[in-house]
Every structure is written in structure tokens, then in C-alpha cells.
């Protein structure tokens, strides 16, 4: 009985840990941003080139504060749409972490 209980607890722990891991910034980027910014964030997609989107790995973007990036993601900017109705704060934060990972 003790072994069965222990086995059950061991199987539940990874699920609980994963549940607390928060949103996946990479997955959010792929589903919401990559169509324009490209999988690498450089903006070299047909849509990205036509809209002249910024290279997210560039110094210009990377030098922006997290608050500035959060505002752009939430409110939109230029031709970029607002995502405040599509993404909660935790998702936006995860997306910013992903954008920071693109640094050159």
C-alpha cells in the first residue's frame, strides 16, 4: 500500500510542477508573432518585409525596457495589432522572455 501511494505521489509531482511553469513564450511567439516576425524574430517573412517589422534581435528592440515591450505587445504599435484581449499578463511576460532570448 505504501509503495502504491508513493508511486502515485511521484507521478503527480511532475504534473504539479509543470502546471506552475506558466505560459510557454516560445509557443505563444510561434502562434501569435511568427507570421510577421518569423520564427527567428528577424522579420524576414513576406508579411514582415511588406510591413517593415523590426528585427526583434536588434539592439534597437533589445534596448527597450520590459515595460516598453509590454506596452507594444498589449496596445499594438503602427501596423502591429493589440494583443491585450488575446494574451494575459503572464503570457505577455513569457513572450518578453522569449524576445530577450533572441538577442544577437
N, C-alpha and C positions, 0 to 999 in steps of 0.2 A: 504494500500500500504506500509506504514512504517513497519507494522508487517511482511509482506511478505519479505521485504528487510532485516529486522533484522533476521528473521528465516534463510534466505539464507546465511547471513554472519556467523551466528552461526554454520551452517552445514559446511561451508568452512574452518573455523579456525582450527578444529582438523586435517583436511586433510593437511593443510599447515604446521602445527606443526609436524605432522608425516613425511611429506616429508623431513623436515630438520633434522630429528632424525639421519640420517646417516645409515650406514650398520649395520646389526644385527650380532654381533660377535658370538652369540650362534648358529645361523642358519648357518653361514659360517663354524664354527667348525664342526657341525654335517655333513655338506655336503662334506667338504674337508679333515677333520682331523680324525674324529671319527673311520673311518675304521681301522686305525692303533693305534691311541692313546686311543680309547674307549670313550664313552660318558662322562665318569668321568675324562678323561685325564691321567689315570694311566697306559695305555699301555697294559692292560691285555686282549687283543683280540688275536685270533690266529695269525693274521698278526703281531701285535705289539710284541708278545712274540718271534716270529721267527726272527724279525728284531732287537730285543732287544732295542726297543724305550724307551726313558726316560719317567719317571713319571713326567708329567707337573706340578703336585702339589708339587714335591720335592723341598727341599731347594736349590739344585744344579741349577734347572731350574729357580726357583723364584728369586734367587740371580743375575741372568743375567739381564743386563740393557735392557731397551726397544729397544735400538739401536742394541744390540746383537740379541735379539729375532727377530727384524725386518729383520736383515741380514739373519738369518737362514731360516725364512719363505720365503723371497724373493729369496734367492740364493740356498736354499737347503743345506743339510749337510749330509755326509755319504750316507745312503740309502734313505734319505728324498729328494723328488724331489723339484725343484724350483717352486714357485707359483707366480713369478713376472709377468708372462704373463696371469695368471688367476685372480689375485687379484690386485686392485688398492690400493694406499696408504691408503685411508680411510678404506678399508676393512681389510688391514693388521693391522692398528691401532685398529680397533674394535676387531680383533682376539686377539691382545695382551691384551686388556682389559679383554676379556673372560679368557685368560690363567691366568691372575693375580687373577681372581675370584676363581681359583682352589686351591689357596694357602691353605696349611694344617692348 
